[in-house]
Amino acid sequence: MAFSAAELHVLRRSLAHALQSSSAPLDASEVQDCLRLARSVDDAVQEAARLRAFLLADLARYRGALPGSLRGYLELLQDALAAGYEPAPDDLAALRALRADPAAAALLDRAQDLLERSVRRRLSTAPAPRTRLLAMAGGREEPAPKPRPGEPPQPEEPPRPIPTPGEVFPPRRKPTPPPAEGRAAG
């Protein structure tokens, strides 16, 4: 994203004002300049999104026309990778099919390397795995209360019985046949 000299001047003034410790309000012309800069930034972001969508659609068209569009596809993919595009599985499959071409083989190596770095980056920023669940509510017995001084100790509670599979999953009953009716087929 590039800014004109006037936009940079407005941006610099806005940042300086935001960082000042005084709470002096901006005058009307400065507010208008800030609003124009915000619109320019919004326009640039929207244009970048439109351009990215166009380039990705173009890349898909070239990929669909392979192998006849090999040179154009490789150039578009190189540009997309340079702009931060993460290669899709379709891109890797196409490059693998075209690896007899030295440029496609080199681009395949580069795409696999970029994809591997991307996966490692995502895994390194992933939240830490949950800790193991050690006890569930109702699944852990409360410890026996400690006896008060002078009281005899209470006997330990008996361990909870472990249910058998037949108790947890009772056997299925065979369906009973429907009662025979006394009607004759006619």
GUZAFI-636130 format. One line per field, with one value per residue: x, y, z of N, C-alpha, C in turn; residue in three letters; chain. Coordinates in nm, 2 decimals, padded with zeros to 4 digits. Layout:
! GUZAFI-636130
nu: X; ... .
nv: Y; ... .
nw: Z; ... .
cau: X; ... .
cav: Y; ... .
caw: Z; ... .
cu: X; ... .
cv: Y; ... .
cw: Z; ... .
res: Ala; ... .
chain: A; ... .
This chain:
! GUZAFI-636130
nu: 00.09; 00.07; 00.12; 00.04; 00.23; 00.09; -00.10; 00.06; 00.16; -00.08; -00.13; 00.10; 00.06; -00.18; -00.11; 00.09; -00.08; -00.24; -00.06; 00.01; 00.01; -00.17; -00.52; -00.62; -00.86; -00.89; -00.88; -01.13; -01.04; -00.83; -00.97; -01.13; -00.92; -00.82; -01.05; -01.06; -00.82; -00.87; -01.07; -00.93; -00.75; -00.93; -01.03; -00.80; -00.75; -00.98; -00.94; -00.71; -00.81; -00.99; -00.81; -00.65; -00.85; -00.90; -00.65; -00.63; -00.84; -00.76; -00.53; -00.65; -00.79; -00.57; -00.45; -00.64; -00.63; -00.40; -00.18; -00.13; -00.11; 00.13; 00.36; 00.24; 00.09; 00.30; 00.43; 00.23; 00.18; 00.43; 00.43; 00.21; 00.29; 00.51; 00.36; 00.26; 00.08; -00.05; 00.02; -00.23; -00.37; -00.44; -00.26; -00.01; -00.05; -00.07; 00.18; 00.34; 00.26; 00.37; 00.64; 00.85; 00.93; 01.19; 01.15; 00.90; 00.96; 01.14; 00.97; 00.78; 00.94; 00.99; 00.72; 00.64; 00.82; 00.74; 00.48; 00.53; 00.67; 00.46; 00.27; 00.43; 00.45; 00.18; 00.13; 00.31; 00.20; -00.03; -00.28; -00.19; -00.21; -00.49; -00.48; -00.47; -00.77; -00.83; -01.01; -01.36; -01.67; -01.84; -01.71; -01.50; -01.41; -01.49; -01.25; -01.23; -01.35; -01.13; -01.05; -01.16; -00.96; -00.93; -01.14; -01.23; -01.07; -01.25; -01.37; -01.24; -01.41; -01.58; -01.45; -01.59; -01.80; -01.71; -01.89; -02.01; -01.98; -02.22; -02.40; -02.37; -02.42; -02.69; -02.80; -02.94; -03.28; -03.45; -03.67; -04.02; -04.24; -04.51; -04.85; -05.04; -05.31; -05.64; -05.74; -05.83; -05.66; -05.78 .
nv: -00.12; 00.21; 00.55; 00.89; 01.20; 01.40; 01.24; 01.10; 01.32; 01.39; 01.16; 01.15; 01.38; 01.31; 01.09; 01.21; 01.38; 01.19; 01.08; 01.29; 01.42; 01.61; 01.70; 01.84; 01.94; 01.84; 02.07; 02.17; 02.14; 01.96; 01.73; 01.68; 01.61; 01.38; 01.21; 01.20; 01.06; 00.82; 00.72; 00.69; 00.49; 00.28; 00.25; 00.16; -00.08; -00.22; -00.23; -00.38; -00.62; -00.68; -00.70; -00.92; -01.13; -01.13; -01.21; -01.47; -01.60; -01.59; -01.74; -01.99; -02.03; -02.06; -02.28; -02.47; -02.49; -02.63; -02.87; -02.68; -02.41; -02.37; -02.19; -01.94; -02.00; -02.08; -01.83; -01.67; -01.81; -01.78; -01.50; -01.48; -01.63; -01.47; -01.26; -01.35; -01.56; -01.87; -02.19; -02.39; -02.72; -02.80; -02.66; -02.77; -03.03; -02.99; -02.89; -03.11; -03.28; -03.16; -03.16; -03.25; -03.04; -02.81; -02.55; -02.58; -02.78; -02.65; -02.45; -02.61; -02.71; -02.47; -02.39; -02.61; -02.57; -02.32; -02.38; -02.57; -02.40; -02.23; -02.41; -02.49; -02.24; -02.18; -02.40; -02.34; -02.11; -02.20; -02.26; -02.39; -02.74; -02.89; -02.97; -03.29; -03.45; -03.51; -03.59; -03.63; -03.47; -03.62; -03.85; -03.90; -03.98; -03.82; -03.72; -03.90; -03.74; -03.59; -03.72; -03.57; -03.44; -03.68; -03.83; -04.16; -04.30; -04.32; -04.60; -04.68; -04.59; -04.83; -04.93; -04.81; -05.02; -05.16; -05.14; -05.40; -05.49; -05.59; -05.47; -05.20; -05.19; -05.33; -05.65; -05.68; -05.74; -06.00; -05.93; -05.97; -06.18; -06.05; -06.08; -06.36; -06.33; -06.43; -06.43; -06.53; -06.57; -06.44 .
nw: 00.00; -00.09; 00.00; -00.08; -00.08; 00.05; 00.19; 00.36; 00.51; 00.65; 00.79; 00.95; 01.10; 01.23; 01.38; 01.55; 01.69; 01.82; 01.99; 02.16; 02.48; 02.56; 02.54; 02.33; 02.10; 01.75; 01.47; 01.23; 00.97; 01.00; 01.09; 00.86; 00.69; 00.81; 00.78; 00.50; 00.46; 00.59; 00.43; 00.19; 00.27; 00.32; 00.06; -00.07; 00.06; -00.01; -00.29; -00.30; -00.21; -00.42; -00.63; -00.55; -00.55; -00.82; -00.92; -00.81; -00.92; -01.19; -01.17; -01.11; -01.35; -01.54; -01.42; -01.47; -01.74; -01.79; -01.95; -02.14; -02.08; -01.94; -01.91; -01.86; -01.63; -01.45; -01.42; -01.31; -01.07; -00.94; -00.90; -00.73; -00.51; -00.43; -00.34; -00.11; -00.12; -00.02; -00.14; -00.28; -00.25; -00.50; -00.66; -00.58; -00.67; -00.95; -01.00; -00.93; -01.13; -01.34; -01.30; -01.47; -01.62; -01.57; -01.45; -01.34; -01.15; -00.98; -00.88; -00.75; -00.54; -00.40; -00.34; -00.18; 00.04; 00.13; 00.21; 00.41; 00.60; 00.66; 00.79; 01.01; 01.14; 01.20; 01.37; 01.58; 01.68; 01.77; 02.03; 02.35; 02.41; 02.58; 02.93; 03.07; 03.17; 03.49; 03.69; 03.70; 03.76; 04.03; 03.98; 04.15; 04.47; 04.77; 05.02; 05.33; 05.62; 05.86; 06.17; 06.48; 06.75; 07.00; 06.92; 06.79; 06.50; 06.19; 06.01; 05.68; 05.39; 05.18; 04.86; 04.56; 04.37; 04.05; 03.76; 03.56; 03.21; 03.13; 03.30; 03.24; 02.96; 02.89; 02.78; 02.45; 02.39; 02.23; 01.96; 02.01; 01.83; 01.64; 01.77; 01.66; 01.45; 01.43; 01.17; 00.84; 00.54; 00.24 .
cau: 00.00; 00.15; 00.05; 00.09; 00.30; -00.02; -00.16; 00.16; 00.16; -00.20; -00.11; 00.20; -00.01; -00.28; -00.03; 00.14; -00.19; -00.28; 00.05; 00.03; -00.05; -00.28; -00.64; -00.67; -00.93; -00.84; -00.97; -01.22; -00.97; -00.76; -01.07; -01.16; -00.80; -00.82; -01.15; -01.02; -00.71; -00.94; -01.14; -00.82; -00.70; -01.04; -01.03; -00.68; -00.77; -01.08; -00.88; -00.61; -00.89; -01.04; -00.69; -00.62; -00.95; -00.88; -00.53; -00.65; -00.93; -00.68; -00.44; -00.73; -00.81; -00.45; -00.43; -00.74; -00.59; -00.27; -00.05; -00.11; -00.08; 00.24; 00.44; 00.16; 00.06; 00.42; 00.45; 00.12; 00.20; 00.55; 00.39; 00.12; 00.37; 00.58; 00.27; 00.21; -00.02; -00.01; -00.02; -00.34; -00.34; -00.45; -00.13; 00.09; -00.08; -00.04; 00.33; 00.39; 00.24; 00.46; 00.78; 00.95; 00.98; 01.28; 01.09; 00.79; 01.02; 01.19; 00.86; 00.73; 01.02; 00.96; 00.58; 00.64; 00.89; 00.65; 00.37; 00.58; 00.69; 00.33; 00.22; 00.50; 00.41; 00.05; 00.14; 00.38; 00.11; -00.16; -00.29; -00.13; -00.31; -00.55; -00.43; -00.56; -00.88; -00.79; -01.13; -01.48; -01.76; -01.90; -01.62; -01.39; -01.47; -01.45; -01.17; -01.29; -01.31; -01.02; -01.12; -01.12; -00.87; -01.00; -01.24; -01.17; -01.07; -01.36; -01.32; -01.24; -01.53; -01.55; -01.43; -01.71; -01.79; -01.69; -02.00; -01.98; -02.03; -02.36; -02.48; -02.36; -02.48; -02.77; -02.82; -03.06; -03.38; -03.50; -03.81; -04.12; -04.32; -04.65; -04.94; -05.10; -05.45; -05.72; -05.80; -05.79; -05.63; -05.89 .
cav: 00.00; 00.33; 00.68; 01.01; 01.28; 01.47; 01.15; 01.08; 01.43; 01.38; 01.05; 01.19; 01.48; 01.24; 01.01; 01.30; 01.43; 01.08; 01.05; 01.40; 01.40; 01.71; 01.65; 01.95; 01.88; 01.87; 02.17; 02.11; 02.10; 01.83; 01.62; 01.64; 01.54; 01.25; 01.14; 01.17; 00.96; 00.70; 00.68; 00.64; 00.36; 00.19; 00.22; 00.08; -00.22; -00.29; -00.25; -00.49; -00.74; -00.71; -00.75; -01.06; -01.22; -01.14; -01.29; -01.61; -01.65; -01.60; -01.85; -02.11; -02.05; -02.11; -02.41; -02.55; -02.51; -02.69; -02.82; -02.58; -02.28; -02.39; -02.07; -01.84; -02.05; -02.07; -01.69; -01.62; -01.87; -01.71; -01.37; -01.50; -01.68; -01.36; -01.17; -01.41; -01.67; -02.01; -02.28; -02.48; -02.86; -02.81; -02.60; -02.87; -03.15; -02.95; -02.88; -03.24; -03.34; -03.09; -03.15; -03.27; -02.90; -02.76; -02.43; -02.63; -02.85; -02.55; -02.38; -02.71; -02.71; -02.34; -02.40; -02.70; -02.50; -02.21; -02.44; -02.63; -02.29; -02.18; -02.50; -02.47; -02.11; -02.20; -02.49; -02.27; -02.01; -02.26; -02.26; -02.51; -02.84; -02.89; -03.06; -03.41; -03.45; -03.61; -03.63; -03.58; -03.45; -03.74; -03.97; -03.90; -03.98; -03.72; -03.79; -03.91; -03.63; -03.62; -03.73; -03.46; -03.49; -03.75; -03.92; -04.27; -04.29; -04.39; -04.70; -04.63; -04.63; -04.94; -04.88; -04.82; -05.14; -05.13; -05.21; -05.50; -05.44; -05.62; -05.37; -05.07; -05.21; -05.45; -05.72; -05.65; -05.84; -06.03; -05.88; -06.07; -06.18; -06.00; -06.19; -06.42; -06.30; -06.54; -06.40; -06.62; -06.49; -06.48 .
caw: 00.00; -00.10; 00.03; -00.15; 00.02; 00.13; 00.28; 00.47; 00.60; 00.73; 00.87; 01.05; 01.20; 01.31; 01.48; 01.65; 01.77; 01.91; 02.09; 02.25; 02.61; 02.57; 02.48; 02.25; 01.98; 01.61; 01.41; 01.13; 00.85; 01.03; 01.10; 00.73; 00.63; 00.87; 00.72; 00.37; 00.47; 00.63; 00.31; 00.10; 00.32; 00.30; -00.08; -00.10; 00.12; -00.10; -00.42; -00.28; -00.20; -00.55; -00.71; -00.50; -00.60; -00.96; -00.95; -00.77; -01.03; -01.31; -01.15; -01.13; -01.50; -01.60; -01.37; -01.54; -01.88; -01.80; -01.96; -02.25; -02.03; -01.85; -01.88; -01.79; -01.49; -01.36; -01.39; -01.22; -00.94; -00.88; -00.85; -00.62; -00.40; -00.38; -00.27; 00.02; -00.14; 00.02; -00.24; -00.26; -00.29; -00.65; -00.71; -00.56; -00.76; -01.08; -01.01; -00.93; -01.26; -01.44; -01.25; -01.57; -01.66; -01.46; -01.38; -01.25; -01.04; -00.89; -00.82; -00.66; -00.42; -00.33; -00.29; -00.06; 00.14; 00.18; 00.28; 00.53; 00.69; 00.71; 00.88; 01.13; 01.20; 01.26; 01.49; 01.69; 01.74; 01.82; 02.17; 02.41; 02.43; 02.71; 03.02; 03.08; 03.26; 03.59; 03.76; 03.65; 03.87; 04.06; 03.95; 04.24; 04.60; 04.87; 05.12; 05.46; 05.71; 05.96; 06.31; 06.57; 06.85; 07.10; 06.86; 06.73; 06.36; 06.13; 05.91; 05.55; 05.31; 05.09; 04.73; 04.47; 04.28; 03.91; 03.70; 03.46; 03.08; 03.12; 03.37; 03.17; 02.83; 02.91; 02.65; 02.37; 02.40; 02.09; 01.94; 02.01; 01.71; 01.66; 01.80; 01.55; 01.45; 01.38; 01.04; 00.73; 00.42; 00.15 .
cu: 00.09; 00.06; 00.12; 00.16; 00.20; -00.08; -00.06; 00.17; 00.04; -00.18; -00.01; 00.14; -00.11; -00.21; 00.03; 00.04; -00.23; -00.18; 00.07; -00.04; -00.17; -00.40; -00.70; -00.74; -00.87; -00.94; -01.04; -01.14; -00.89; -00.85; -01.10; -01.04; -00.79; -00.93; -01.12; -00.91; -00.77; -01.01; -01.04; -00.77; -00.80; -01.04; -00.91; -00.69; -00.87; -01.02; -00.78; -00.69; -00.94; -00.92; -00.65; -00.72; -00.93; -00.76; -00.55; -00.74; -00.85; -00.59; -00.52; -00.76; -00.69; -00.42; -00.52; -00.70; -00.45; -00.28; -00.03; -00.07; 00.03; 00.31; 00.36; 00.12; 00.18; 00.45; 00.35; 00.14; 00.32; 00.51; 00.30; 00.20; 00.46; 00.49; 00.21; 00.11; 00.03; -00.06; -00.13; -00.30; -00.35; -00.32; -00.02; 00.07; -00.04; 00.11; 00.39; 00.37; 00.33; 00.61; 00.89; 01.01; 01.06; 01.22; 00.98; 00.85; 01.07; 01.08; 00.79; 00.81; 01.00; 00.82; 00.58; 00.71; 00.81; 00.54; 00.41; 00.61; 00.56; 00.26; 00.29; 00.47; 00.28; 00.05; 00.22; 00.30; -00.02; -00.16; -00.24; -00.24; -00.37; -00.48; -00.52; -00.66; -00.86; -00.91; -01.25; -01.57; -01.83; -01.82; -01.51; -01.45; -01.41; -01.36; -01.25; -01.25; -01.21; -01.09; -01.07; -01.03; -00.96; -01.11; -01.17; -01.17; -01.19; -01.30; -01.33; -01.36; -01.49; -01.54; -01.56; -01.69; -01.78; -01.80; -01.94; -02.03; -02.18; -02.45; -02.48; -02.44; -02.56; -02.79; -02.95; -03.16; -03.42; -03.64; -03.91; -04.20; -04.45; -04.75; -05.02; -05.25; -05.53; -05.79; -05.75; -05.76; -05.73; -05.87 .
cv: 00.12; 00.45; 00.79; 01.09; 01.35; 01.37; 01.11; 01.20; 01.43; 01.27; 01.08; 01.28; 01.40; 01.15; 01.09; 01.35; 01.31; 01.06; 01.17; 01.37; 01.50; 01.65; 01.76; 01.89; 01.92; 01.98; 02.10; 02.06; 01.97; 01.71; 01.58; 01.57; 01.40; 01.16; 01.10; 01.06; 00.82; 00.64; 00.62; 00.51; 00.25; 00.15; 00.14; -00.06; -00.29; -00.32; -00.37; -00.62; -00.78; -00.76; -00.89; -01.16; -01.24; -01.23; -01.44; -01.67; -01.68; -01.72; -01.98; -02.14; -02.11; -02.25; -02.51; -02.58; -02.57; -02.82; -02.71; -02.44; -02.28; -02.26; -01.96; -01.87; -02.04; -01.92; -01.63; -01.68; -01.81; -01.58; -01.38; -01.54; -01.56; -01.26; -01.23; -01.52; -01.80; -02.10; -02.37; -02.62; -02.88; -02.76; -02.71; -02.99; -03.11; -02.94; -03.02; -03.31; -03.28; -03.09; -03.19; -03.14; -02.85; -02.64; -02.48; -02.70; -02.76; -02.48; -02.48; -02.71; -02.58; -02.34; -02.49; -02.64; -02.40; -02.27; -02.51; -02.52; -02.24; -02.28; -02.50; -02.35; -02.12; -02.29; -02.42; -02.17; -02.07; -02.26; -02.40; -02.61; -02.84; -02.99; -03.18; -03.39; -03.55; -03.67; -03.56; -03.56; -03.58; -03.87; -03.99; -03.89; -03.87; -03.78; -03.79; -03.80; -03.68; -03.63; -03.61; -03.52; -03.56; -03.85; -04.04; -04.25; -04.37; -04.49; -04.64; -04.67; -04.74; -04.88; -04.90; -04.94; -05.09; -05.21; -05.30; -05.44; -05.48; -05.53; -05.23; -05.08; -05.34; -05.52; -05.68; -05.77; -05.87; -05.98; -05.99; -06.06; -06.12; -06.11; -06.23; -06.39; -06.41; -06.52; -06.49; -06.53; -06.53; -06.42 .
cw: 00.00; -00.07; -00.05; -00.04; 00.11; 00.23; 00.39; 00.56; 00.70; 00.83; 00.99; 01.15; 01.29; 01.42; 01.59; 01.74; 01.87; 02.02; 02.19; 02.38; 02.63; 02.50; 02.40; 02.13; 01.85; 01.56; 01.29; 01.01; 00.88; 01.04; 00.95; 00.66; 00.68; 00.80; 00.58; 00.37; 00.50; 00.51; 00.21; 00.14; 00.30; 00.15; -00.12; -00.05; 00.03; -00.24; -00.41; -00.28; -00.34; -00.64; -00.67; -00.55; -00.75; -00.99; -00.92; -00.87; -01.15; -01.29; -01.16; -01.27; -01.57; -01.55; -01.44; -01.68; -01.90; -01.89; -02.07; -02.20; -01.92; -01.81; -01.81; -01.65; -01.40; -01.32; -01.29; -01.08; -00.87; -00.83; -00.73; -00.49; -00.34; -00.31; -00.14; 00.00; -00.09; -00.08; -00.20; -00.30; -00.44; -00.72; -00.70; -00.65; -00.91; -01.10; -01.01; -01.07; -01.37; -01.40; -01.35; -01.63; -01.54; -01.38; -01.29; -01.13; -00.94; -00.81; -00.72; -00.53; -00.34; -00.27; -00.17; 00.06; 00.21; 00.26; 00.41; 00.64; 00.75; 00.81; 01.01; 01.21; 01.27; 01.38; 01.61; 01.75; 01.79; 01.97; 02.23; 02.43; 02.57; 02.80; 03.03; 03.19; 03.37; 03.67; 03.70; 03.77; 03.90; 04.04; 04.05; 04.38; 04.69; 04.97; 05.25; 05.55; 05.82; 06.09; 06.39; 06.68; 06.96; 07.04; 06.79; 06.58; 06.30; 06.03; 05.77; 05.47; 05.21; 04.95; 04.65; 04.38; 04.13; 03.84; 03.59; 03.33; 03.07; 03.19; 03.30; 03.03; 02.85; 02.77; 02.58; 02.38; 02.25; 02.08; 01.94; 01.88; 01.74; 01.68; 01.67; 01.56; 01.39; 01.24; 00.93; 00.61; 00.31; 00.02 .
res: Met; Ala; Phe; Ser; Ala; Ala; Glu; Leu; His; Val; Leu; Arg; Arg; Ser; Leu; Ala; His; Ala; Leu; Gln; Ser; Ser; Ser; Ala; Pro; Leu; Asp; Ala; Ser; Glu; Val; Gln; Asp; Cys; Leu; Arg; Leu; Ala; Arg; Ser; Val; Asp; Asp; Ala; Val; Gln; Glu; Ala; Ala; Arg; Leu; Arg; Ala; Phe; Leu; Leu; Ala; Asp; Leu; Ala; Arg; Tyr; Arg; Gly; Ala; Leu; Pro; Gly; Ser; Leu; Arg; Gly; Tyr; Leu; Glu; Leu; Leu; Gln; Asp; Ala; Leu; Ala; Ala; Gly; Tyr; Glu; Pro; Ala; Pro; Asp; Asp; Leu; Ala; Ala; Leu; Arg; Ala; Leu; Arg; Ala; Asp; Pro; Ala; Ala; Ala; Ala; Leu; Leu; Asp; Arg; Ala; Gln; Asp; Leu; Leu; Glu; Arg; Ser; Val; Arg; Arg; Arg; Leu; Ser; Thr; Ala; Pro; Ala; Pro; Arg; Thr; Arg; Leu; Leu; Ala; Met; Ala; Gly; Gly; Arg; Glu; Glu; Pro; Ala; Pro; Lys; Pro; Arg; Pro; Gly; Glu; Pro; Pro; Gln; Pro; Glu; Glu; Pro; Pro; Arg; Pro; Ile; Pro; Thr; Pro; Gly; Glu; Val; Phe; Pro; Pro; Arg; Arg; Lys; Pro; Thr; Pro; Pro; Pro; Ala; Glu; Gly; Arg; Ala; Ala; Gly .
chain: A; A; A; A; A; A; A; A; A; A; A; A; A; A; A; A; A; A; A; A; A; A; A; A; A; A; A; A; A; A; A; A; A; A; A; A; A; A; A; A; A; A; A; A; A; A; A; A; A; A; A; A; A; A; A; A; A; A; A; A; A; A; A; A; A; A; A; A; A; A; A; A; A; A; A; A; A; A; A; A; A; A; A; A; A; A; A; A; A; A; A; A; A; A; A; A; A; A; A; A; A; A; A; A; A; A; A; A; A; A; A; A; A; A; A; A; A; A; A; A; A; A; A; A; A; A; A; A; A; A; A; A; A; A; A; A; A; A; A; A; A; A; A; A; A; A; A; A; A; A; A; A; A; A; A; A; A; A; A; A; A; A; A; A; A; A; A; A; A; A; A; A; A; A; A; A; A; A; A; A; A; A; A; A; A; A .
